[in-house]
Amino acid sequence: MSAQTIPQDGSLLSRLDLALFRLEKLLALLAGMTILIVMLISVANILGRKIVNIPVPGFVDWMEQSVPLIAFLGIAYCQRLGGHIRMDILVGRLQGRVLYAAEWIGVLALLALSVTLIWGSWLHFDRSFDFSAPWWSRDSTIDLSLPTWPVKLVVPVMLFLLALRLALQLWAYGRAFVDNAQTPVAVPLIETPAQQAEREAGTVSGLVDDGDDTGSGGGRP
């Protein structure tokens, strides 16, 4: 499922969805900036090695610290737009309440997994954090001795944000099931290949603000 239009109707659910989406967009932007910085550091490291034989100090440390930022800062944003890879062969054939029930069950399973991962990743962060230690850290990188707890904290925080997004989607699919809505709000719509190609062409051309459209979208319920 690729990034899709998210219908809105001005309800409390829609307002909460848009408020959370603003935070998700900011964090996704930070993830993109991190990727750019990693690319620049990598180029500087390669040129430094080849030209003046002076690599970037602690290059491996910086790369290790950047991975959680790249992997997790945009996870809730991607979920909101329906951008995570999944199989729609079966779900794409469903309609109406059957579709909403299937989506609700899938989101509930994701929420249960997210809560479990929050607990485990928080314990991992807690093992590396100590107020009485230098830089509040029991663990550090090898070359530069950078404290690892900040990036370890990113994981449970971003999983918590993902859990909030999933909770909103549970609400949205539950409301759509009860109302048997033709166009459920605050959740991505399943699109046909033709509709997906048309929307992506509009996004590339700048005619569509991907994920921020308040229309009903081209997908079917």
C-alpha positions in Angstrom: 0.0 0.0 0.0 1.5 3.3 -1.0 0.9 6.7 0.5 -2.7 7.7 0.0 -5.3 10.5 0.4 -6.7 10.7 3.9 -10.4 11.9 4.0 -11.4 14.4 6.6 -14.8 15.6 7.8 -14.1 18.2 10.5 -15.0 15.9 13.4 -13.0 15.5 16.6 -11.4 12.4 15.1 -10.3 14.3 12.0 -9.0 17.2 14.1 -7.0 14.8 16.3 -5.7 13.1 13.2 -4.5 16.3 11.7 -2.9 17.5 14.9 -1.0 14.3 15.3 0.0 14.4 11.6 1.6 17.8 12.1 4.0 16.2 14.6 4.5 13.2 12.4 5.5 15.4 9.5 8.0 17.3 11.6 9.6 14.0 12.8 9.7 12.7 9.2 11.4 15.8 8.1 14.0 15.3 10.8 14.5 11.7 9.6 15.0 13.1 6.1 17.5 15.7 7.3 19.4 12.9 9.2 19.7 11.0 5.9 21.1 14.1 4.2 23.6 14.6 7.0 24.6 10.9 6.9 25.2 11.2 3.1 27.3 14.4 3.5 29.4 12.8 6.3 29.9 9.7 4.2 31.1 11.7 1.2 33.4 13.7 3.5 34.8 10.4 4.9 35.4 9.0 1.5 37.1 12.1 0.2 39.1 12.5 3.3 40.4 8.9 3.0 41.2 9.2 -0.7 42.6 12.7 -0.9 44.3 13.7 2.4 44.2 10.3 4.2 42.2 11.9 7.1 38.8 10.1 7.6 36.0 11.6 9.6 36.8 10.9 13.3 34.4 8.4 14.8 32.7 7.8 11.4 31.3 4.4 12.5 30.0 5.8 15.8 28.1 8.6 14.0 26.6 6.1 11.5 25.5 3.8 14.4 23.8 6.7 16.2 22.0 7.8 13.0 20.3 4.4 12.3 17.6 4.6 14.9 16.7 8.2 13.8 16.4 7.1 10.2 14.5 4.0 11.0 12.0 5.2 13.6 11.4 9.0 13.3 9.1 8.4 10.3 7.4 5.2 11.3 4.1 6.8 12.5 4.1 9.2 9.5 4.3 6.2 7.2 1.5 4.4 9.0 -0.7 7.4 8.8 -0.3 7.5 5.0 -0.6 3.8 4.6 2.9 3.7 3.2 4.1 0.5 4.9 4.4 -2.6 2.7 1.6 -5.1 3.1 -0.4 -7.6 1.0 -3.8 -6.2 -0.2 -4.7 -9.3 -2.3 -7.4 -10.4 0.1 -8.3 -7.1 1.9 -8.5 -5.3 -1.4 -11.4 -7.4 -2.4 -13.4 -6.6 0.7 -16.0 -3.8 1.0 -18.1 -2.1 3.6 -18.3 -3.4 7.1 -16.3 -6.6 6.3 -13.4 -4.4 5.1 -13.6 -2.2 8.2 -13.7 -5.2 10.5 -10.6 -6.7 8.8 -8.7 -3.5 9.0 -9.7 -3.0 12.6 -8.4 -6.5 13.5 -5.1 -5.8 11.6 -4.6 -2.5 13.4 -5.3 -4.0 16.7 -2.7 -6.7 16.1 -0.2 -3.9 15.2 -1.1 -2.0 18.3 -0.5 -5.0 20.5 2.9 -5.6 18.9 3.8 -1.9 19.3 2.9 -2.0 23.0 5.1 -5.1 23.5 8.0 -3.4 21.7 7.6 -0.2 23.7 8.1 -2.2 26.9 11.1 -4.1 25.6 12.8 -1.0 24.0 12.2 1.0 27.2 14.0 -1.7 29.2 16.9 -1.5 26.7 17.1 2.3 27.2 16.8 2.0 30.9 19.9 -0.4 31.0 22.0 2.3 29.4 20.8 5.3 31.4 22.2 6.4 34.8 21.9 9.8 36.4 25.1 9.2 38.4 27.2 8.2 35.4 29.2 10.6 33.1 26.8 11.9 30.5 24.1 9.9 32.3 25.2 6.9 30.4 26.3 3.3 31.3 27.0 2.6 27.7 28.8 4.5 25.0 30.2 4.1 21.5 33.7 2.6 20.9 35.7 5.4 19.3 34.2 8.7 20.5 32.5 7.4 23.7 29.2 9.0 22.6 26.4 8.1 25.1 23.9 5.7 23.5 20.9 6.4 25.6 19.6 9.3 23.5 19.1 7.2 20.4 17.9 4.2 22.5 15.2 6.5 23.9 14.1 7.4 20.4 12.8 3.8 19.8 10.2 3.6 22.7 9.2 7.3 22.1 8.5 6.8 18.4 6.8 3.4 19.1 4.5 5.3 21.5 3.7 7.8 18.8 2.9 4.9 16.5 0.7 3.4 19.2 -1.2 6.7 19.3 -1.6 6.7 15.5 -2.9 3.1 15.7 -5.3 3.9 18.4 -6.8 6.7 16.2 -7.1 4.3 13.3 -8.9 1.8 15.6 -11.3 4.6 16.4 -11.7 5.5 12.8 -12.3 1.9 11.5 -14.7 1.2 14.5 -16.7 4.4 13.6 -16.8 3.4 10.0 -18.0 -0.1 10.9 -20.8 1.3 13.1 -21.9 3.9 10.5 -21.2 1.7 7.5 -19.5 4.8 6.1 -19.0 5.0 2.3 -15.7 7.0 2.9 -14.1 6.4 6.3 -12.2 9.4 7.6 -8.7 9.6 9.2 -7.5 6.3 7.5 -5.9 5.6 4.1 -8.2 4.3 1.4 -7.3 1.2 -0.7 -6.8 2.3 -4.2 -6.9 0.5 -7.6 -3.6 0.5 -9.5 -5.1 3.1 -11.9 -6.1 5.4 -9.0 -2.7 5.0 -7.4 -0.9 5.9 -10.6 -3.1 8.9 -11.1 -2.5 10.2 -7.6 1.2 9.6 -7.7 1.5 11.4 -11.0 -0.3 14.4 -9.4 2.0 14.3 -6.4 5.1 14.3 -8.6 3.7 17.2 -10.7 3.0 19.2 -7.5 -0.8 19.2 -8.0 -1.5 17.1 -5.0 -0.3 17.6 -1.4 0.2 13.9 -0.5 -1.4 12.9 2.7 -2.9 16.4 3.5 -5.9 16.3 1.2 -9.2 16.8 2.9 -11.2 15.4 0.1 -12.8 12.0 -0.1 -10.0 10.5 -2.1 -10.1 8.1 -5.0 -10.1 4.9 -3.1 -13.1 2.7 -2.4 -14.4 1.7 1.0 
